């Protein structure tokens, strides 16, 4: 198997990993999830693949949580919640993406808004429960 074929298998595995988890992993988390099945995969390969997928619009970067960039295999606009205590990053599927805000911003700017990300920050229920028990 040639280098190009091995590389495309690794890229397919990375994309599949992102699309089959709701954990919104970092590059390091993706590597850890794949290493048992793909022992020859490197962190550099993961980073290069993530950068390529972002440019192609196949995934989205959710920015950094505690200094670590996190990724989402679902590139469609949707709402997220970040727990400031445990760094959990959760999809809020029951909420619609804020399309009205995009239209308002476009009108205000006199330009075109392609997308926006809405992130809520606070404390998740699990962390609240732990605080109550303490």
PyMOL commands that set and color helices and strands:
alter all, ss='L'
color gray80, all
select helices_A, chain A and resi 3-19+27-34+43-56+99-109+125-133
alter helices_A, ss='H'
color red, helices_A
select strands_A, chain A and resi 60-65+68-72+80-83+89-91+119-122
alter strands_A, ss='S'
color yellow, strands_A
deselect
rebuild
show_as cartoon
